[in-house]
Amino acid sequence: MNQRIAALTAHFFRSLTFSVTGAIYLIMGIAFWAIMFPPGQKTPESSYYVLLLAAFGAAVTFLTTLTISSRANQAANAAWIVRLPSRVEYLTAVFLAATLYAFSLQCLIALLALVRGPDLSISIILEIPPIWISLNVLTAVLALHATDFVAAGWSRVYLFGLIAIFLFGQSLSAASSNNSWFIIRLNALSRTFMGEGWYALVTPLNELSNWLQNDGASSLSKLFSLPFWPFHAIADAVVSGTFNMVQALAPAVLLLYATILIMLAADIFATKDLDLTE
């Protein structure tokens, strides 16, 4: 099994590296380095270096995963898929090829950025791999769910819709105008139900409106922001220059998210009807 996965991974990695798309990604990386880390100007702080390259790695990982997934979904590969004992091996190879290519490009740009770059201490150097790898792995898994290669039916709509709901929910306390609009709509809906004689729905709506007017929006925001705690913890720790014991768990939590999502992707891919593109 390991040999089959390694062979497929090498194939996808090589096909992207020596393709026009791979050259475009390389040019994009060099352009990113020239703009964000101009060689004639010293990079101010190590936190700028770590966070900006982490964002670059996540973006490249997402694009790379989309590219390799689209190639893996071509009908020309059907003979490989049917010969494998398990479809999960094929999915694993796509995932590994995408993450390895993106991480290689990220490391290349990171080396270039060290030209007149920040002074990195040993502790910062040791912190970089867990941060970058965990973000890249999670991004790759999310990208897999976004592709026709893995998605089945409305699966990606459910996943990314849930993420969108949590993103909106965590901004409730900050967006007071949105809160006011939502409360006004609730009150209007309550009056409509009262006019229709649906009194059983009026009281819960009024209680929800009063709760939101008091401290409800802040409580909801804290609840919805819990899944995004690892990202905030990593950013805060990098900016402050040190990880406390709780913040040090953030990369592990991201890998836990990725593990759950890759298991879901494997289950979907193993049972879906493949519709390969020509």
Protein Blocks (a to p, Z undefined) as FASTA:
>chain_A
ZZmmmmmmmmmmmmmmmpmklmmmmmmmmmmmmmmmcfkbccfbfklmmmmmmmmmmmmm
mmmmmmmmmmmmpmklmmmmmmpmbfklmmmmmmmmmmmmmmmmmmmmmmmmmgopacdd
fklmmmmmmmmmmmmmmmmmmmmmmpmklogcjlmmmmmmmmmmmmmmmmmmmmmmlmmm
mmmmmmmmmmmmmmnopaklmmmmmmmmmmmmmmmmmmmmmmmmmmmmmmmmmmmmmmno
pacfklmmmmmmmmmmmmmmmmmmmmmmmmmccdddZZ
